[in-house]
């Protein structure tokens, strides 16, 4: 049996912190599992092979998004190429809905199982995201019961 691989994607510091704790717990249960992804120091410390540091995706405000759009799009496209070539056993998306919901749609087409850890805050942002989540996400792991 080949080594199981999980790809974890986050785009901000809080997601990196939560993902780092989750990966640390997972590695205690399954030290043999390979974890790769987009993250930062917390995920790296937990044993993740960092493909891209999340700081390249962490943008605030429309001006910064527009300024860094090309780089963000390149990271997205590189990640898709990697997912196609190395099809992981699971894709874990951590918050960061603008990027991650688009990624979920593409990963679903590739037949990759998707877990959304720390769901997009539909109650605070866009209720319309519920339809997208239902369509492209296989499982949700939420922090609060009302999510």
C-alpha positions in Angstrom: 0.0 0.0 0.0 1.4 3.4 -0.9 1.8 6.2 1.6 -1.4 8.2 2.1 -1.1 11.9 1.3 -3.2 14.9 2.5 -2.9 18.3 1.0 -3.9 21.2 3.4 -4.6 24.7 2.1 -4.9 27.8 4.2 -4.4 31.5 3.3 -4.1 33.3 6.7 -2.3 33.1 10.1 -5.4 31.8 12.0 -5.9 29.0 9.5 -2.2 28.1 9.8 -2.5 27.9 13.6 -5.6 25.7 13.5 -4.3 23.5 10.7 -1.0 23.1 12.5 -2.7 21.8 15.6 -4.9 19.5 13.5 -1.9 18.1 11.6 0.0 17.7 14.8 -2.8 15.5 16.3 -3.1 13.6 13.0 0.6 12.9 12.9 0.4 11.5 16.5 -2.2 9.0 15.3 -0.7 8.4 11.9 3.0 9.3 11.8 3.3 7.6 8.4 0.9 10.0 6.6 2.4 12.6 4.3 1.0 16.1 4.6 1.8 18.8 2.0 0.2 22.2 1.4 0.0 25.9 1.5 0.6 27.1 5.0 3.1 28.7 7.4 5.3 28.0 10.4 2.6 26.2 12.4 1.9 23.7 9.6 5.7 23.3 9.0 6.4 22.6 12.7 3.7 19.9 12.6 5.5 18.1 9.8 3.9 19.6 6.7 5.9 20.0 3.5 5.1 23.6 2.6 4.6 24.1 -1.1 3.9 27.8 -0.8 3.9 30.0 2.3 0.5 31.3 3.0 1.9 34.9 3.3 1.9 35.0 -0.5 -2.0 34.7 -0.4 -2.7 36.8 2.7 -4.2 40.0 1.3 -6.5 42.6 2.7 -8.6 45.0 0.7 -9.4 45.2 -2.9 -6.3 47.2 -3.8 -3.9 44.6 -2.4 -5.9 41.8 -4.1 -5.7 43.5 -7.5 -2.0 44.2 -7.0 -1.2 40.6 -6.2 -3.9 38.9 -8.4 -1.4 37.5 -10.9 0.7 35.8 -8.2 -2.4 34.4 -6.5 -3.7 33.1 -9.8 -0.3 31.5 -10.5 -0.3 29.8 -7.1 -3.8 28.5 -7.8 -2.9 27.1 -11.2 0.3 25.5 -9.9 -1.7 23.9 -7.1 -4.2 22.5 -9.6 -1.3 21.0 -11.7 0.1 19.4 -8.5 -3.3 18.0 -7.5 -3.7 16.5 -11.0 -0.2 15.0 -11.0 -0.1 13.8 -7.4 -3.8 13.2 -6.7 -3.9 13.3 -2.8 -6.1 11.0 -0.8 -7.7 14.0 0.8 -7.8 17.8 0.3 -8.3 19.8 3.5 -9.4 23.4 3.0 -9.0 25.7 6.0 -11.2 28.8 6.0 -10.0 31.3 3.2 -13.2 30.8 1.2 -12.5 33.1 -1.8 -9.6 30.9 -2.8 -10.6 27.6 -1.3 -14.2 27.3 -2.6 -12.8 27.8 -6.2 -10.2 25.1 -5.4 -12.9 22.8 -4.1 -14.8 23.1 -7.4 -11.7 22.1 -9.4 -10.6 19.4 -7.0 -14.1 17.8 -7.1 -13.8 17.5 -10.9 -10.6 15.5 -10.2 -12.4 13.1 -7.9 -10.4 14.2 -4.8 -12.3 13.9 -1.5 -12.6 17.3 0.2 -12.9 18.2 3.9 -13.5 21.8 4.8 -12.0 22.5 8.2 -13.3 25.8 9.7 -16.1 26.5 7.3 -16.6 29.8 5.5 -18.7 32.0 7.8 -21.9 32.0 5.7 -23.8 33.6 8.6 -21.4 36.5 8.5 -20.6 36.8 4.8 -22.7 35.2 2.0 -25.5 32.8 2.6 -25.3 31.8 -1.1 -22.1 30.0 -0.3 -24.1 27.2 1.3 -25.1 25.9 -2.2 -21.5 25.9 -3.3 -20.3 24.1 -0.2 -23.0 21.4 -0.6 -22.1 20.9 -4.2 -18.3 20.7 -3.9 -17.4 19.7 -0.3 -17.7 16.1 1.0 -17.4 16.8 4.7 -17.3 19.8 7.0 -15.4 20.0 10.3 -16.7 23.1 12.2 -15.5 24.9 15.3 -18.9 26.0 16.6 -22.3 24.2 16.6 -24.1 27.1 14.8 -21.8 26.7 11.8 
